[in-house]
């Protein structure tokens, strides 16, 4: 139980860090997609 608890926290940080690296490599593509999603959300509201 303690080992799993210790393994869970470290596993959580990696995913978010991976997203930052990807966003840095594909910033233009991601920002454009995010903008489209944002616009669609605003229009839907």
mmCIF file of the N, C-alpha and C atoms, coordinates in Angstrom:
data_MODEL
# 
_entry.id   MODEL 
# 
loop_
_atom_site.group_PDB 
_atom_site.id 
_atom_site.type_symbol 
_atom_site.label_atom_id 
_atom_site.label_alt_id 
_atom_site.label_comp_id 
_atom_site.label_asym_id 
_atom_site.label_entity_id 
_atom_site.label_seq_id 
_atom_site.pdbx_PDB_ins_code 
_atom_site.Cartn_x 
_atom_site.Cartn_y 
_atom_site.Cartn_z 
_atom_site.occupancy 
_atom_site.B_iso_or_equiv 
_atom_site.pdbx_formal_charge 
_atom_site.auth_seq_id 
_atom_site.auth_comp_id 
_atom_site.auth_asym_id 
_atom_site.auth_atom_id 
_atom_site.pdbx_PDB_model_num 
ATOM 1   N N  . UNK A 1 1  ? 0.856   -1.215 0.000   1.00 0.00 ? 1  UNK A N  1 
ATOM 2   C CA . UNK A 1 1  ? 0.000   0.000  0.000   1.00 0.00 ? 1  UNK A CA 1 
ATOM 3   C C  . UNK A 1 1  ? 0.886   1.258  0.000   1.00 0.00 ? 1  UNK A C  1 
ATOM 4   N N  . UNK A 1 2  ? 1.907   1.236  0.839   1.00 0.00 ? 2  UNK A N  1 
ATOM 5   C CA . UNK A 1 2  ? 2.777   2.425  0.883   1.00 0.00 ? 2  UNK A CA 1 
ATOM 6   C C  . UNK A 1 2  ? 3.517   2.573  -0.447  1.00 0.00 ? 2  UNK A C  1 
ATOM 7   N N  . UNK A 1 3  ? 3.957   1.446  -0.998  1.00 0.00 ? 3  UNK A N  1 
ATOM 8   C CA . UNK A 1 3  ? 4.705   1.528  -2.271  1.00 0.00 ? 3  UNK A CA 1 
ATOM 9   C C  . UNK A 1 3  ? 3.811   2.110  -3.364  1.00 0.00 ? 3  UNK A C  1 
ATOM 10  N N  . UNK A 1 4  ? 2.576   1.653  -3.434  1.00 0.00 ? 4  UNK A N  1 
ATOM 11  C CA . UNK A 1 4  ? 1.672   2.181  -4.474  1.00 0.00 ? 4  UNK A CA 1 
ATOM 12  C C  . UNK A 1 4  ? 1.442   3.673  -4.259  1.00 0.00 ? 4  UNK A C  1 
ATOM 13  N N  . UNK A 1 5  ? 1.283   4.057  -2.999  1.00 0.00 ? 5  UNK A N  1 
ATOM 14  C CA . UNK A 1 5  ? 1.051   5.484  -2.699  1.00 0.00 ? 5  UNK A CA 1 
ATOM 15  C C  . UNK A 1 5  ? 2.253   6.304  -3.166  1.00 0.00 ? 5  UNK A C  1 
ATOM 16  N N  . UNK A 1 6  ? 3.453   5.753  -2.985  1.00 0.00 ? 6  UNK A N  1 
ATOM 17  C CA . UNK A 1 6  ? 4.668   6.491  -3.381  1.00 0.00 ? 6  UNK A CA 1 
ATOM 18  C C  . UNK A 1 6  ? 4.818   6.495  -4.903  1.00 0.00 ? 6  UNK A C  1 
ATOM 19  N N  . UNK A 1 7  ? 4.313   5.459  -5.556  1.00 0.00 ? 7  UNK A N  1 
ATOM 20  C CA . UNK A 1 7  ? 4.462   5.396  -7.029  1.00 0.00 ? 7  UNK A CA 1 
ATOM 21  C C  . UNK A 1 7  ? 3.396   6.261  -7.699  1.00 0.00 ? 7  UNK A C  1 
ATOM 22  N N  . UNK A 1 8  ? 2.256   6.402  -7.078  1.00 0.00 ? 8  UNK A N  1 
ATOM 23  C CA . UNK A 1 8  ? 1.163   7.178  -7.705  1.00 0.00 ? 8  UNK A CA 1 
ATOM 24  C C  . UNK A 1 8  ? 1.541   8.649  -7.882  1.00 0.00 ? 8  UNK A C  1 
ATOM 25  N N  . UNK A 1 9  ? 1.997   9.321  -6.835  1.00 0.00 ? 9  UNK A N  1 
ATOM 26  C CA . UNK A 1 9  ? 2.334   10.750 -6.962  1.00 0.00 ? 9  UNK A CA 1 
ATOM 27  C C  . UNK A 1 9  ? 3.337   11.018 -8.081  1.00 0.00 ? 9  UNK A C  1 
ATOM 28  N N  . UNK A 1 10 ? 4.456   10.292 -8.136  1.00 0.00 ? 10 UNK A N  1 
ATOM 29  C CA . UNK A 1 10 ? 5.457   10.539 -9.191  1.00 0.00 ? 10 UNK A CA 1 
ATOM 30  C C  . UNK A 1 10 ? 4.867   10.294 -10.574 1.00 0.00 ? 10 UNK A C  1 
ATOM 31  N N  . UNK A 1 11 ? 3.924   9.375  -10.678 1.00 0.00 ? 11 UNK A N  1 
ATOM 32  C CA . UNK A 1 11 ? 3.329   9.075  -11.994 1.00 0.00 ? 11 UNK A CA 1 
ATOM 33  C C  . UNK A 1 11 ? 2.442   10.234 -12.446 1.00 0.00 ? 11 UNK A C  1 
ATOM 34  N N  . UNK A 1 12 ? 1.873   10.949 -11.506 1.00 0.00 ? 12 UNK A N  1 
ATOM 35  C CA . UNK A 1 12 ? 0.961   12.053 -11.869 1.00 0.00 ? 12 UNK A CA 1 
ATOM 36  C C  . UNK A 1 12 ? 1.724   13.204 -12.538 1.00 0.00 ? 12 UNK A C  1 
ATOM 37  N N  . UNK A 1 13 ? 2.853   13.626 -12.003 1.00 0.00 ? 13 UNK A N  1 
ATOM 38  C CA . UNK A 1 13 ? 3.584   14.769 -12.585 1.00 0.00 ? 13 UNK A CA 1 
ATOM 39  C C  . UNK A 1 13 ? 4.028   14.550 -14.032 1.00 0.00 ? 13 UNK A C  1 
ATOM 40  N N  . UNK A 1 14 ? 4.512   13.367 -14.413 1.00 0.00 ? 14 UNK A N  1 
ATOM 41  C CA . UNK A 1 14 ? 4.993   13.157 -15.788 1.00 0.00 ? 14 UNK A CA 1 
ATOM 42  C C  . UNK A 1 14 ? 3.981   13.555 -16.864 1.00 0.00 ? 14 UNK A C  1 
ATOM 43  N N  . UNK A 1 15 ? 2.737   13.123 -16.795 1.00 0.00 ? 15 UNK A N  1 
ATOM 44  C CA . UNK A 1 15 ? 1.763   13.476 -17.847 1.00 0.00 ? 15 UNK A CA 1 
ATOM 45  C C  . UNK A 1 15 ? 1.698   14.980 -18.111 1.00 0.00 ? 15 UNK A C  1 
ATOM 46  N N  . UNK A 1 16 ? 1.520   15.805 -17.087 1.00 0.00 ? 16 UNK A N  1 
ATOM 47  C CA . UNK A 1 16 ? 1.448   17.261 -17.306 1.00 0.00 ? 16 UNK A CA 1 
ATOM 48  C C  . UNK A 1 16 ? 2.742   17.782 -17.938 1.00 0.00 ? 16 UNK A C  1 
ATOM 49  N N  . UNK A 1 17 ? 3.876   17.260 -17.512 1.00 0.00 ? 17 UNK A N  1 
ATOM 50  C CA . UNK A 1 17 ? 5.162   17.742 -18.056 1.00 0.00 ? 17 UNK A CA 1 
ATOM 51  C C  . UNK A 1 17 ? 5.235   17.365 -19.534 1.00 0.00 ? 17 UNK A C  1 
ATOM 52  N N  . UNK A 1 18 ? 4.734   16.222 -19.887 1.00 0.00 ? 18 UNK A N  1 
ATOM 53  C CA . UNK A 1 18 ? 4.776   15.788 -21.297 1.00 0.00 ? 18 UNK A CA 1 
ATOM 54  C C  . UNK A 1 18 ? 3.944   16.769 -22.133 1.00 0.00 ? 18 UNK A C  1 
ATOM 55  N N  . UNK A 1 19 ? 2.824   17.169 -21.602 1.00 0.00 ? 19 UNK A N  1 
ATOM 56  C CA . UNK A 1 19 ? 1.966   18.116 -22.336 1.00 0.00 ? 19 UNK A CA 1 
ATOM 57  C C  . UNK A 1 19 ? 2.703   19.425 -22.582 1.00 0.00 ? 19 UNK A C  1 
ATOM 58  N N  . UNK A 1 20 ? 3.472   19.871 -21.584 1.00 0.00 ? 20 UNK A N  1 
ATOM 59  C CA . UNK A 1 20 ? 4.193   21.142 -21.773 1.00 0.00 ? 20 UNK A CA 1 
ATOM 60  C C  . UNK A 1 20 ? 5.218   20.971 -22.894 1.00 0.00 ? 20 UNK A C  1 
ATOM 61  N N  . UNK A 1 21 ? 5.904   19.842 -22.900 1.00 0.00 ? 21 UNK A N  1 
ATOM 62  C CA . UNK A 1 21 ? 6.921   19.616 -23.954 1.00 0.00 ? 21 UNK A CA 1 
ATOM 63  C C  . UNK A 1 21 ? 6.229   19.579 -25.314 1.00 0.00 ? 21 UNK A C  1 
ATOM 64  N N  . UNK A 1 22 ? 5.109   18.909 -25.409 1.00 0.00 ? 22 UNK A N  1 
ATOM 65  C CA . UNK A 1 22 ? 4.410   18.812 -26.694 1.00 0.00 ? 22 UNK A CA 1 
ATOM 66  C C  . UNK A 1 22 ? 3.931   20.200 -27.118 1.00 0.00 ? 22 UNK A C  1 
ATOM 67  N N  . UNK A 1 23 ? 3.378   20.942 -26.175 1.00 0.00 ? 23 UNK A N  1 
ATOM 68  C CA . UNK A 1 23 ? 2.872   22.286 -26.504 1.00 0.00 ? 23 UNK A CA 1 
ATOM 69  C C  . UNK A 1 23 ? 4.035   23.148 -26.983 1.00 0.00 ? 23 UNK A C  1 
ATOM 70  N N  . UNK A 1 24 ? 5.229   22.909 -26.443 1.00 0.00 ? 24 UNK A N  1 
ATOM 71  C CA . UNK A 1 24 ? 6.396   23.708 -26.861 1.00 0.00 ? 24 UNK A CA 1 
ATOM 72  C C  . UNK A 1 24 ? 6.799   23.332 -28.283 1.00 0.00 ? 24 UNK A C  1 
ATOM 73  N N  . UNK A 1 25 ? 6.708   22.045 -28.618 1.00 0.00 ? 25 UNK A N  1 
ATOM 74  C CA . UNK A 1 25 ? 7.088   21.603 -29.966 1.00 0.00 ? 25 UNK A CA 1 
ATOM 75  C C  . UNK A 1 25 ? 6.000   21.945 -30.979 1.00 0.00 ? 25 UNK A C  1 
ATOM 76  N N  . UNK A 1 26 ? 4.746   21.760 -30.587 1.00 0.00 ? 26 UNK A N  1 
ATOM 77  C CA . UNK A 1 26 ? 3.634   22.056 -31.520 1.00 0.00 ? 26 UNK A CA 1 
ATOM 78  C C  . UNK A 1 26 ? 2.827   23.226 -30.976 1.00 0.00 ? 26 UNK A C  1 
ATOM 79  N N  . UNK A 1 27 ? 3.491   24.327 -30.695 1.00 0.00 ? 27 UNK A N  1 
ATOM 80  C CA . UNK A 1 27 ? 2.780   25.469 -30.085 1.00 0.00 ? 27 UNK A CA 1 
ATOM 81  C C  . UNK A 1 27 ? 1.788   26.063 -31.086 1.00 0.00 ? 27 UNK A C  1 
ATOM 82  N N  . UNK A 1 28 ? 2.233   26.252 -32.310 1.00 0.00 ? 28 UNK A N  1 
ATOM 83  C CA . UNK A 1 28 ? 1.348   26.886 -33.306 1.00 0.00 ? 28 UNK A CA 1 
ATOM 84  C C  . UNK A 1 28 ? 0.116   26.015 -33.542 1.00 0.00 ? 28 UNK A C  1 
ATOM 85  N N  . UNK A 1 29 ? 0.325   24.738 -33.806 1.00 0.00 ? 29 UNK A N  1 
ATOM 86  C CA . UNK A 1 29 ? -0.808  23.844 -34.080 1.00 0.00 ? 29 UNK A CA 1 
ATOM 87  C C  . UNK A 1 29 ? -1.726  23.751 -32.875 1.00 0.00 ? 29 UNK A C  1 
ATOM 88  N N  . UNK A 1 30 ? -1.149  23.652 -31.701 1.00 0.00 ? 30 UNK A N  1 
ATOM 89  C CA . UNK A 1 30 ? -1.989  23.490 -30.497 1.00 0.00 ? 30 UNK A CA 1 
ATOM 90  C C  . UNK A 1 30 ? -2.729  24.799 -30.215 1.00 0.00 ? 30 UNK A C  1 
ATOM 91  N N  . UNK A 1 31 ? -2.045  25.905 -30.303 1.00 0.00 ? 31 UNK A N  1 
ATOM 92  C CA . UNK A 1 31 ? -2.686  27.191 -29.990 1.00 0.00 ? 31 UNK A CA 1 
ATOM 93  C C  . UNK A 1 31 ? -3.826  27.427 -30.986 1.00 0.00 ? 31 UNK A C  1 
ATOM 94  N N  . UNK A 1 32 ? -3.621  27.038 -32.227 1.00 0.00 ? 32 UNK A N  1 
ATOM 95  C CA . UNK A 1 32 ? -4.685  27.241 -33.235 1.00 0.00 ? 32 UNK A CA 1 
ATOM 96  C C  . UNK A 1 32 ? -5.881  26.359 -32.889 1.00 0.00 ? 32 UNK A C  1 
ATOM 97  N N  . UNK A 1 33 ? -5.599  25.124 -32.495 1.00 0.00 ? 33 UNK A N  1 
ATOM 98  C CA . UNK A 1 33 ? -6.697  24.210 -32.141 1.00 0.00 ? 33 UNK A CA 1 
ATOM 99  C C  . UNK A 1 33 ? -7.410  24.733 -30.901 1.00 0.00 ? 33 UNK A C  1 
ATOM 100 N N  . UNK A 1 34 ? -6.641  25.207 -29.937 1.00 0.00 ? 34 UNK A N  1 
ATOM 101 C CA . UNK A 1 34 ? -7.241  25.727 -28.693 1.00 0.00 ? 34 UNK A CA 1 
ATOM 102 C C  . UNK A 1 34 ? -8.098  26.941 -29.023 1.00 0.00 ? 34 UNK A C  1 
ATOM 103 N N  . UNK A 1 35 ? -7.613  27.773 -29.924 1.00 0.00 ? 35 UNK A N  1 
ATOM 104 C CA . UNK A 1 35 ? -8.381  28.971 -30.288 1.00 0.00 ? 35 UNK A CA 1 
ATOM 105 C C  . UNK A 1 35 ? -9.705  28.556 -30.915 1.00 0.00 ? 35 UNK A C  1 
ATOM 106 N N  . UNK A 1 36 ? -9.654  27.544 -31.776 1.00 0.00 ? 36 UNK A N  1 
ATOM 107 C CA . UNK A 1 36 ? -10.887 27.080 -32.438 1.00 0.00 ? 36 UNK A CA 1 
ATOM 108 C C  . UNK A 1 36 ? -11.856 26.550 -31.384 1.00 0.00 ? 36 UNK A C  1 
ATOM 109 N N  . UNK A 1 37 ? -11.330 25.779 -30.437 1.00 0.00 ? 37 UNK A N  1 
ATOM 110 C CA . UNK A 1 37 ? -12.190 25.223 -29.382 1.00 0.00 ? 37 UNK A CA 1 
ATOM 111 C C  . UNK A 1 37 ? -12.768 26.361 -28.544 1.00 0.00 ? 37 UNK A C  1 
ATOM 112 N N  . UNK A 1 38 ? -11.924 27.342 -28.236 1.00 0.00 ? 38 UNK A N  1 
ATOM 113 C CA . UNK A 1 38 ? -12.382 28.482 -27.429 1.00 0.00 ? 38 UNK A CA 1 
ATOM 114 C C  . UNK A 1 38 ? -13.489 29.220 -28.167 1.00 0.00 ? 38 UNK A C  1 
ATOM 115 N N  . UNK A 1 39 ? -13.276 29.471 -29.453 1.00 0.00 ? 39 UNK A N  1 
ATOM 116 C CA . UNK A 1 39 ? -14.278 30.205 -30.254 1.00 0.00 ? 39 UNK A CA 1 
ATOM 117 C C  . UNK A 1 39 ? -15.582 29.411 -30.285 1.00 0.00 ? 39 UNK A C  1 
ATOM 118 N N  . UNK A 1 40 ? -15.473 28.104 -30.520 1.00 0.00 ? 40 UNK A N  1 
ATOM 119 C CA . UNK A 1 40 ? -16.689 27.282 -30.594 1.00 0.00 ? 40 UNK A CA 1 
ATOM 120 C C  . UNK A 1 40 ? -17.398 27.302 -29.243 1.00 0.00 ? 40 UNK A C  1 
ATOM 121 N N  . UNK A 1 41 ? -16.636 27.299 -28.153 1.00 0.00 ? 41 UNK A N  1 
ATOM 122 C CA . UNK A 1 41 ? -17.258 27.323 -26.818 1.00 0.00 ? 41 UNK A CA 1 
ATOM 123 C C  . UNK A 1 41 ? -17.954 28.659 -26.600 1.00 0.00 ? 41 UNK A C  1 
ATOM 124 N N  . UNK A 1 42 ? -17.306 29.735 -27.021 1.00 0.00 ? 42 UNK A N  1 
ATOM 125 C CA . UNK A 1 42 ? -17.899 31.070 -26.834 1.00 0.00 ? 42 UNK A CA 1 
ATOM 126 C C  . UNK A 1 42 ? -19.156 31.193 -27.691 1.00 0.00 ? 42 UNK A C  1 
ATOM 127 N N  . UNK A 1 43 ? -19.082 30.676 -28.921 1.00 0.00 ? 43 UNK A N  1 
ATOM 128 C CA . UNK A 1 43 ? -20.246 30.775 -29.821 1.00 0.00 ? 43 UNK A CA 1 
ATOM 129 C C  . UNK A 1 43 ? -21.386 29.926 -29.255 1.00 0.00 ? 43 UNK A C  1 
ATOM 130 N N  . UNK A 1 44 ? -21.039 28.767 -28.708 1.00 0.00 ? 44 UNK A N  1 
ATOM 131 C CA . UNK A 1 44 ? -22.093 27.886 -28.170 1.00 0.00 ? 44 UNK A CA 1 
ATOM 132 C C  . UNK A 1 44 ? -22.791 28.572 -27.001 1.00 0.00 ? 44 UNK A C  1 
ATOM 133 N N  . UNK A 1 45 ? -22.006 29.269 -26.199 1.00 0.00 ? 45 UNK A N  1 
ATOM 134 C CA . UNK A 1 45 ? -22.599 29.935 -25.022 1.00 0.00 ? 45 UNK A CA 1 
ATOM 135 C C  . UNK A 1 45 ? -23.502 31.045 -25.535 1.00 0.00 ? 45 UNK A C  1 
# 
